[in-house]
Amino acid sequence: GNYRVEMTRETDEFLALDERVRRARAFEADLFISIHADTIRLKGIRGATVYTVSDKASDAESAALANRENLADAIGGIRIEEDNQLVADILIDLIRRETHTFSMRFARSLIGELSNSKVELINNPLRAAGFRVLRAPDVPSVLVELGYLSNVNDEAQLNDPEWRGKAIESIAGAVALFAEARSVSGG
């Protein structure tokens, strides 16, 4: 009730990565959260992970996950006229830096909220990689891997309504902290 939540899609249909970014920007989103439950070839890995965008991955697993996700389609972004490219590049860089700072703050809050609600986290749960879906230069964004369907324990949790409720409450709590911090800072 405190926020307007917009979904990039309402059904389990494919939506191109650049279209997800475009919709977030069209909604004039203050925050973009991409929620996932994927598989990984290492069956022993389990727990939630929060990713932010980075040109350099924090580890090999993050790079591999981003590469798999990015295969979905081409990069999203904004189009700029050629004659204004230098000025636009400088402005976009400044906007990206501020957006990255907000993304990192949200990611840290989300990890704290997940931890407080006893949602198991992977070792080093704050990670970074070149996820295309997180590349909107002006929308703070994170990708939340709630768990891995390739791990029987994570799969059981993901199918448990009580566990999902804890995860949802954690995300909502982190959104509330983010919104409060943005309103205090005037951003």
ABEGO torsion letter per residue (X at the ends): XABBBBBABABBBBBBAAAAAAAAAAAGBABBBBBBBBBBABAABBEBBBBBBBABBABAAAAAAAAAAAAABBBBEBBBBAAAAAAAAAAAAAAAAAAAAAAAAAAAAAAAAAAAAGBBBBBGABBBBBBAAAABAABBBBBBBAEBAABAAAAAAAABAAAAAAAAAAAAAAAAAAAAAAAAAGX
